[in-house]
Amino acid sequence: MKLKKLDYSKKDVVLSLQHMFAMLGATILVPILSNMNVSITLISVGIGTIAFYFITNKKVPVFLGSSCAFLPAYISILATAGLIGSPTWNYAMGGLSIALVLTGMLYLLFAFIIKKVGVAKIKKIFPAIVIGPVIILIGLILAPKMLYNNIVSNYVSGGSVLWKEWSCAILTALTIVGVSSFTKPKSLLKVMPVIIGFAVGYIYGIIIGLVSLDGIFSGQIVVFQDLATNFSFYGNLNFNLGTIFAILPIALVSITEHMGDISANSIICGKDFMVDPGIDKTLTGDGVATMIAGALGAPANTTYGENTAVLAITKNYNPKLLFLAACFTVIFGIFTPFAEFLTSIPPAVIGGAALILFGMISASGLRSLIDAKVNLNNTKNLMIVTLILSVGLGLGVMSLIGDVTGNSLYKIMIAGVEISPLAIATILGIVLNAILPEEKDDIVFPM
């Protein structure tokens, strides 16, 4: 069988690299906080995205990065397990590896159920009046958390001076806005605002002292030079019920978020990916990617809103660009100095880019309500949008306060598992849409 040749232009390469850089911030943050290997994480998200690309018939422009939903569980399991490759870390990672593979299998089970039930019934559960506000929440909830984690937290911990963090973040954001707005439509610069924003922010970070390269390079060239350390957990694979029950419930949250992300991606690209190739195939791709991540000793993968935002900015929706970005990620992940260099990117640069990227996601949710011609004079519709936004944002702010104070009472916990505000708001919207009565006569609320 003759393989079809994939032709990529210089513009395609730039766009693909931009997708890679867009997902790097959150993707490398998860293993850093969780005590996992950054290089292995990059390799796993690259391979996972490649698998997703083929499973979805090369139709869905999605990049799968490290899922932040599992972060509290990761930290409780691995953060105090010792150095990577130590006996205690190997045992903890061996249990987590099995739990993540089982999580991927749970994704496949849900994909099978969806295929049997039919996407039409699934779409009735997730109409525009529910999905639109949820997409808005994806941006509005994540943006302040990214700002705190990447700007304010470093100042609170005594790591920097606040004006440096904010000025670096603002310069990064303004650079992305400027390149997007003032460059010529057919200019190469027009399609690489995120890369330029990262570069300008990094250079500025060097000038004001936010970047330090001291001690970050280990001397290794490729990650496979230290197989005994990075993959020694294979000798300690175990079915730890505590770890399994800490991880599996979060999958239900992640599956809900997956559907919201695919809906957002569909709206931005102007194609209904929930129908073609089908939400069952996108969920299968996500599940297989998570199984790959668990097998390699990396965090679970999920569809990334950052890359959806890049699609909205560049207006280039070709899935092969995400495939190429995944290939680049695998290659760069193999070379240890690259992963070590990424850890030197100032968090403020990531926070500045988040201002734009997550704002674009929220704007896409608003666009979905407009495109679906949702009537907000209708009482049912108005109540659904109102409660999704108020409950989601309210719980999101509470969870952020909890991060600042360290008080877990500000987070929604069930059996020791943190439930995200986005998942709660989504379930609330689905329930309200099912139980609230339809109103024949539209009303206008006085303003």
N, C-alpha and C positions, 0 to 999 in steps of 0.2 A: 504494500500500500504506500502510495506516494504522499508524503507529508506536505501540507500546505505551508508555504514560506510566509513567515511573519515579517512584514516590512515596517520598520520604525524610522521616522524622521527625527532630526535633531529636536524639533519642537515636541515630539512625543516623548523623547527621553527627558526633556526638561519637565514636562507635565508629570511624568511618572516619578521623577525625583521629588517633585513638589508634594505628591501624594505620600511618598515615603516620609518626608520631613514633617508633614502635617500630623501623622500618627505617632511620631517618635516620642513626643513629650509624655503623654499618658502611658504609652506602651512601656517605656523604660522606667517610669515612676513606680509602676506596680511591682516589678521584681526588686527594685531598690528598697522599697518599703517592706517587702515580704521576705527578704533574705533569699532571693533566687538569683540565678545567673542571667545577666543582661544579654550576653551573646546568645545563649541558648534560647532566650525569649525571642530575640529577633529572628533567629532561624525558624522557630516554631510558628510565629505569626506569618512569616513568608510562605512556608510550606502549607500552612492552613489556608491562606488566601488563594494559593495556587489550586489546592484541592477544591475550594469553594467555586473557583472560576470554572472548572470543568464539570463539577456536579450540577451547577446551574446553567449548563449548556452555553457558557461563555456570554451570557446575556445580561448579567447584573453587575454594575460597576460598584463593587463593595470591597473594602479592605477590612480584614479582621485583625484587631489589635487586642492587647491585654484587657480583660474585663475588670473594671474597678468594683463591680458589684460584690465580688468575692473577697475583696481586700480585707475586711475585718476578720474573716475566717482564716485567711492566709497568715495574717499577723499573729493571731492567737496560736496557730499551729507551728509556724516556722521562726517567728521573730526571736524567740529565746532558745532556739534549738542548737545554737552554736554555729561555728563556721561551716560554710558549704563544704561537704565532703567528710565532715566529722561523723563519728558513729551516731551521735544523737540526731544530727541533721539528716543523716541517711535514713534513719528509722522514721522520722517525721515525714520526710519527703516520700518515702516508700508508701506510707499510708495515704498521703495526699495524691500521689500519682494514681493509685487505684481509684480513689474517690472521684478524680477528674475524668478518668476513663468511663466510670459509671455515669457521670453527669452527661457526657457526650452521648451515651446510650439512651439516656432519658430524653434527650433532644430528638433522637431518631424515633423513639416511641411516639412522641407527640407529633412528629412529622407524619408518621403512619396514620395516626388517628385523624389528622387534618385531611389527609388524602382521601380517607374513607368517608368522612363526613361531608367533604366538599368545600371549596373555597367560598362559594356563594354564601353558605351559612356562616362561615367565619367572618366574611365581610359585613354581614348583618350585625354581628357582635361588635365589629370595629368600624362603624360608619364615620363619615367626615366630622359629624358633630362631636364625636368622642376623640378621634385620632388628631384632628386639628389642634385642639387645646393641649393634648398630650405632647405633640411635637413642639408646641410653643414652650411647654414646661422643660423639655429636654435641654433647651438652650438656657432658659432662665434659672434652672436649678444648678446646672453644671458650671455656668459662668462664675457666679460668686464663689463656689467651692474652689475652682481653679485659681481665681484671684487670691483667695486666702492662702491656699496651699503653696502657691508659687511666689507670692509677694509678701503678704503680711506675716506669715508664719516664720519666715527667715528673720524678720525684724524682731518679732516677739521672743524668739529663742536667742536673741543677741548676736545673730550672725551677720547683720549688716545695718546700714543706716537707711531709714525708710525712704528718703528722697531718692536714693540711688535705685531702689527697687522700682518705685513708681515711675521715675523718669525713663528707665530702661523699658518698662512695660509700655508706657505711652508712646515712646519713640518707635517701638516695634509695631504697635497697632497703627500709628499714623503712617508708617512706611507702607504697610499693606494697603491702607486706604488710598494713599497717594498714588501708588503704582497701579492699583485697580482703576482709579478714577481719571488720571491725567495722562496715561500712556495711550498711544494710538491703538485703535481696535485690532489691527493686524500685526502689531509689534510683538516680538518675542517676549518683551518684558511684561506684556499684558497677561500672559498666562503663567507667570511665576512670581506673583506678589508675596506668597508665603515664604518662599525660599529667600527672596530679597529681604523681607522683614526679619527673618531669622539671622541673616548675615549682618544686617545693619545693627540689630540689637546685640549680637555677639561682639561685634567690633566695639560698640559703645560700652559694653560690659567690661571689655579688656581695659579701655581707657579709664573708667572710673573705679576699677578694682573689684569687679564682681566675678571675674574669671580667674581661676587658679588651676594651673596644670601640674602643680607640685604633687608628686606621689601617686598620680592616677595611672601611670603606665607600668604594667607588671613585667614587661620584657617579653611576653608571649607574642607570637605572630598569628597563629591560628588557634581556634578554640580546642581543636582535637589534640593539641599538645598535652592537655591535662585531662584525658578521658577518665583517669582513675579518680579524680576529684569530682568532675562534673556529672559523671554517670554511675558513681559507686552506689547510689541508692538502689540500683537494680538488684543488688544482693540483699536488700531489706524490704522488698515489696510485702505489704501486709494489709489485711482487711481490718482496719481500725474503725470500729463502729462509731466512735465519737467523732472521728474525722469525716466519715461518710455522712452522718446525720447533720454535721455542721455545714457541709458543702451542698448536698442534694437539694434541700429546700430553696437555696438561692437560685438554683436552675430555673425554678418556676418564675422567679422575678426576671431573670435574664431572658427567658423565652418571651415574656410579655414585652420587654423592651425591644427584643428582636423584631417583633411585629410592627412596633411603632417606628423603628429605624427603617425597615423595608418600605413602610408606607411613606415616610419622609423622602426616601430615595426615589420612590415611584413618582411622587409629586414633582420633585425637582427635575427628573429626567423626562417627565411627560409620558411614561410607560407604566402600565400596571403590572409590576413584577409579582404581585400576589396571585395573579392569574397566569402569567407567562414569564418565567418558567413555572411559577407556582410557589406559594409560601411553604409547601411541604419540601420542595427542593432547596430553598434557601435555608430552611431550618435544618435540613439534612447536612448541608454544607457546613453550617455553624457547628453542628454536633460532631461531624468528622474532624473538623479543625480542633475542637476542644479535646477530642480523644488523642489526636496527634500531640497536642500541647502536654497533656497529662503523661503520655508515654515518654516524652523528652525531658520532663521535669520542669515545665514552664507553666505560667498562669493560663487559665482558661481564656479562650478567645471570644470576641463578640464583634458585631458590626459596629463600625466606628463613625460617629457623627462628624468628626473632624474632616474625614474624607468626603462625606456628603456635602459639607460646607464648601470644600474645594471645588466639587462639581458645580455648585451653584455660582461660585465666583468665576470660574473659567468657562462655564457653559460647554464644556467638552465632556460628553457622557460615554465615551468609548470604553467598554470593559477591558479591552486589551491593555489600556494604560495602567489599570490596577494590577493586571497580571505581570506587567513589566516591573511595576513598583515592588511587587512581591519578590520577583527574581532578584532585584537589587538588594532588597532587605536580607534575603538569604545570603547573598555574596558578602555584603558588609557585615552580617552577623558572624560569618566564619572568621573574619579577621578581627582578632581581639582588640587591637589598638583603636579600631573604629568605635566599638561599644564603650571602651574606656574614655575615648574623646567625648562621646555624647554626654557622659556624666558631668562634663565641664560646662555644658550649656547653662547659662544662668537661669534659674527658675522664673525670673521676671520676664525673660524673653518668651517663655512658654505661656505665662499669664497674659502677656500683651497680645499674643496671637489668639488666645482663647476669647478675648473680648470680641474679636471679629468673627471667628469661626462659630462660636455658639450663638452669637447674635444672628448669624445667617440662618441657623437652624430654626430659631424662633420665628424669623420672618417667613420661612417656608411654611410653618404651621398656620400663620395668618393667611398666607396665600391659598392654602388648601381650603380654608373656610370660604374665601372669596370665590375660588374656582367652583366649589360645590354649590355656590349660591345659597348658603345656609341662612335661613331667615331668623335673625335674632330678635325679631318682634314676637316670635312664637315663645310662649312661656316655657314650654318644655326645653326647647333649645337654649334659651337664655339661662335657665337654671343649671343645665348640664355644664355649659361653658363656665358659668360663675363658680360652681362648686369645684370643678376640676382645677381651675386656676387658683382659687383661694386656698383650698385644702393642700394642693401640691406645693404652692409657694410657701404657705404657712409652715408645713412640715419641713420643707427644704431649708427655710431660715432657722427653724429650731434645731435641725441636725447640724447646721453650720455653727450655731452657738455652742452646741455640744462639743464640736471639734475644738473650739477656742478654749473653753473652760475645762475640757476633759471630763465633763459630767455626762455619763451615758443616759441619764434620765431624759435628755432632750432628743433621744433617738427612739424610733419604734423598734422594739425588740420582741421577738416571739421565740421562746425556747432558746434564747441565747443567740438568735440569728437576727441581724439588722435587716429590716424591710425598707426598701427605698421609697421615698415620697412619690416618685414617679409611678411605681407599681401600685401603690395605694390609690393614687389619683386615677390611674387607668381603670382599676377594678371598680372604683366608685362611679366613673363615667359609664362603664358597661352596665352596671346595676341600675343606675338612674335611667338610662336609655331604655332598659327593659321594663321598668315598673311605672315610670311616669306616664300618665295618660296623654294621648294626643289631643291637641286643642284645635277646634275647627276655626275659630275666629282669632286672628292675630290681635295682639294688644300692643300698645306703645306705652312704655314706662316713662313717666315724666322725668326730665333731667334737671 
